[in-house]
Amino acid sequence: MSSEASASGSDSEYNKRAEPLPAEQMAMERALDLARRGWGRVAPNPLVGAVVLAGDAVVAAGYHAEFGGPHAEVVALRAAGERARGATLVVNLEPCAHHGKTPPCTEAIIAAGVTRVVAAISDPDPDARGGAAALRAHGVTVSLGLLREAAAALNAPFLFAREQAERPFVALKLATSIDGRIADAAGSSQWVSGEAARDYVHWLRAGFDAIAVGGTTALHDNPQLTVRGPITPRRPPVRVVFDRRAMLNLGVQLVSTAREVPTWVMSSLDAPPSSVTQLERSGVRVFRPTTLRDGLRMVREAGIQSLLCEGGGALGARLLTPSPPRRAGRRWSGGLWALIHYWYWTGDYVYRNRQRRRARRQGDAGDGKRHAGSHTHDPGSVQGPQAG
Ligand SMILES: NC(=O)c1ccc[n+]([C@@H]2O[C@H](COP(=O)([O-])OP(=O)(O)OC[C@H]3O[C@@H](n4cnc5c(N)ncnc54)[C@H](OP(=O)(O)O)[C@@H]3O)[C@@H](O)[C@H]2O)c1
């Protein structure tokens, strides 16, 4: 599938080295950390971080902080100044070679006198790709493939959108109890998760174009599905309800606030016309797909590249139902893909929180230092170039 394909083949070149250079590996880890700070602010652009290395020493770093703003490479190179001459630039995505909202990064790299670029994955974007070739043509050494799996997972929605246009990248998020349930027996529990998990969900929502739930969840739990965390997304995610029978009514928050936050209902041709009309009068945009796949296609056509499904069980199970293989020998389903990436993100979050707690304990113990790379998913007020 998309990012896996993009992360293989020519991108595995770096692995031909017996051992990655430790300084480059650490710089790439840092670049990935920095890239994540653009979450919710740069889409549909990719998340990108960059580090400038002179020998083994980090001299500057930066990330793409805002859609339309300078790219990570340019931020890092500006921070490095003359120290970029003869240096290595480590970046999680192949530098772009085109004039978009900003000039090509390849030009900035060549002008700065960088002699080596280490990138995790190639850029599949038809407009931006070709940076590695452009750099090599100017005598810059380019290595691709370092930490490519982590880099592909970080930008999975971006890579997926460039691979196919039939549906959005779909991630499924479910909170489960320790015995694997998503609600109590009566189905009356609005939350089975705690405060930390709900904070994480607000962070997660900020990076998606749309948030989806099933009609039963919308009725029972009456969620707002808005982003109320530390990140204000550049564009508030559209709320999508899969509600074949158009059961939603004005008593549901998603409908009563539909004029303030875009709300779409994926209904069906069988839904009562009066219910559809009532929803439309409330400001809801109603689609009438014939199948779930058709609904996802409509969502993509309407401009949604990434969709976070927050349950419930029926809709989640339907999304996880395997679809026919896309290619002989590769039995992928969209649902499986979504689940893998959900676990990637969750695992990452748990890992970072552990690091943060460890750093706090160390701080409490009196050494007063912050653990390297110990920031959580919340980037706080840090913006733009990070001096190395
Ligand atoms: N722990 C969690 O993370 C979590 C998250 C959300 C919800 N929940 C809990 O889960 C429960 C609700 O889950 P649920 O399984 O009963 O229902 P659900 O998944 O929320 O909703 C099912 C809805 O999806 C619609 N649907 C199913 N397949 C569809 C398709 N192919 N196209 C369009 N619509 C489709 C159904 O329409 P039809 O009726 O026409 O089939 C129905 O309206 C609640 O108790 C809630 O609290 C837990």
The ligand as an SDF file (V2000), in Angstrom:
LIG
                    3D

 48 52  0  0  0  0  0  0  0  0999 V2000
  -15.0570    2.9790   23.5150 N   0  0  0  0  0  0  0  0  0  0  0  0
  -15.0930    3.6220   22.3700 C   0  0  0  0  0  0  0  0  0  0  0  0
  -14.0480    4.0000   21.8150 O   0  0  0  0  0  0  0  0  0  0  0  0
  -16.4170    3.9420   21.7540 C   0  0  0  0  0  0  0  0  0  0  0  0
  -16.4420    4.8400   20.6810 C   0  0  0  0  0  0  0  0  0  0  0  0
  -17.6740    5.1000   20.1070 C   0  0  0  0  0  0  0  0  0  0  0  0
  -18.8120    4.4820   20.5890 C   0  0  0  0  0  0  0  0  0  0  0  0
  -18.7470    3.6300   21.6330 N   0  0  0  0  0  0  0  0  0  0  0  0
  -19.9450    2.9630   22.1220 C   0  0  0  0  0  0  0  0  0  0  0  0
  -20.4320    2.1300   21.0890 O   0  0  0  0  0  0  0  0  0  0  0  0
  -21.8480    2.0640   21.1670 C   0  0  0  0  0  0  0  0  0  0  0  0
  -22.4260    2.3270   19.8020 C   0  0  0  0  0  0  0  0  0  0  0  0
  -21.8440    1.4670   18.8680 O   0  0  0  0  0  0  0  0  0  0  0  0
  -22.7370    0.6020   17.8720 P   0  0  0  0  0  0  0  0  0  0  0  0
  -21.9060   -0.5050   17.3820 O   0  0  0  0  0  0  0  0  0  0  0  0
  -24.0280    0.2670   18.5440 O   0  0  0  0  0  0  0  0  0  0  0  0
  -23.1020    1.5890   16.7130 O   0  0  0  0  0  0  0  0  0  0  0  0
  -22.2160    2.6070   15.8170 P   0  0  0  0  0  0  0  0  0  0  0  0
  -21.0940    1.9110   15.1610 O   0  0  0  0  0  0  0  0  0  0  0  0
  -21.9500    3.8470   16.5680 O   0  0  0  0  0  0  0  0  0  0  0  0
  -23.2820    3.0290   14.7520 O   0  0  0  0  0  0  0  0  0  0  0  0
  -23.7890    2.1550   13.8420 C   0  0  0  0  0  0  0  0  0  0  0  0
  -24.3160    3.0680   12.7700 C   0  0  0  0  0  0  0  0  0  0  0  0
  -23.4920    2.9820   11.6510 O   0  0  0  0  0  0  0  0  0  0  0  0
  -24.3130    2.8280   10.5550 C   0  0  0  0  0  0  0  0  0  0  0  0
  -23.6320    2.0280    9.5620 N   0  0  0  0  0  0  0  0  0  0  0  0
  -23.1740    0.7790    9.6750 C   0  0  0  0  0  0  0  0  0  0  0  0
  -22.6620    0.3780    8.4850 N   0  0  0  0  0  0  0  0  0  0  0  0
  -22.8380    1.4120    7.6500 C   0  0  0  0  0  0  0  0  0  0  0  0
  -22.5500    1.6110    6.2990 C   0  0  0  0  0  0  0  0  0  0  0  0
  -22.0000    0.6410    5.5480 N   0  0  0  0  0  0  0  0  0  0  0  0
  -22.8500    2.7890    5.7300 N   0  0  0  0  0  0  0  0  0  0  0  0
  -23.4320    3.7490    6.4520 C   0  0  0  0  0  0  0  0  0  0  0  0
  -23.7530    3.6060    7.7480 N   0  0  0  0  0  0  0  0  0  0  0  0
  -23.4460    2.4520    8.3210 C   0  0  0  0  0  0  0  0  0  0  0  0
  -25.5010    2.0890   11.0610 C   0  0  0  0  0  0  0  0  0  0  0  0
  -26.5770    2.2660   10.1850 O   0  0  0  0  0  0  0  0  0  0  0  0
  -27.7300    1.1020   10.1400 P   0  0  0  0  0  0  0  0  0  0  0  0
  -28.4040    1.1930   11.4380 O   0  0  0  0  0  0  0  0  0  0  0  0
  -28.5730    1.4890    9.0020 O   0  0  0  0  0  0  0  0  0  0  0  0
  -26.9970   -0.1730    9.9380 O   0  0  0  0  0  0  0  0  0  0  0  0
  -25.7150    2.7630   12.3950 C   0  0  0  0  0  0  0  0  0  0  0  0
  -26.4400    3.9640   12.2520 O   0  0  0  0  0  0  0  0  0  0  0  0
  -22.2890    3.1150   22.1920 C   0  0  0  0  0  0  0  0  0  0  0  0
  -22.6110    2.4200   23.3940 O   0  0  0  0  0  0  0  0  0  0  0  0
  -21.0550    3.9310   22.3940 C   0  0  0  0  0  0  0  0  0  0  0  0
  -20.9690    4.4430   23.7050 O   0  0  0  0  0  0  0  0  0  0  0  0
  -17.5680    3.3490   22.2330 C   0  0  0  0  0  0  0  0  0  0  0  0
  1  2  1  0
  2  3  2  0
  2  4  1  0
  4  5  1  0
  4 48  2  0
  5  6  2  0
  6  7  1  0
  7  8  2  0
  8  9  1  0
  8 48  1  0
  9 10  1  0
  9 46  1  0
 10 11  1  0
 11 12  1  0
 11 44  1  0
 12 13  1  0
 13 14  1  0
 14 15  2  0
 14 16  1  0
 14 17  1  0
 17 18  1  0
 18 19  2  0
 18 20  1  0
 18 21  1  0
 21 22  1  0
 22 23  1  0
 23 24  1  0
 23 42  1  0
 24 25  1  0
 25 26  1  0
 25 36  1  0
 26 27  1  0
 26 35  1  0
 27 28  2  0
 28 29  1  0
 29 30  1  0
 29 35  2  0
 30 31  1  0
 30 32  2  0
 32 33  1  0
 33 34  2  0
 34 35  1  0
 36 37  1  0
 36 42  1  0
 37 38  1  0
 38 39  2  0
 38 40  1  0
 38 41  1  0
 42 43  1  0
 44 45  1  0
 44 46  1  0
 46 47  1  0
M  CHG  2   8   1  16  -1
M  END
$$$$
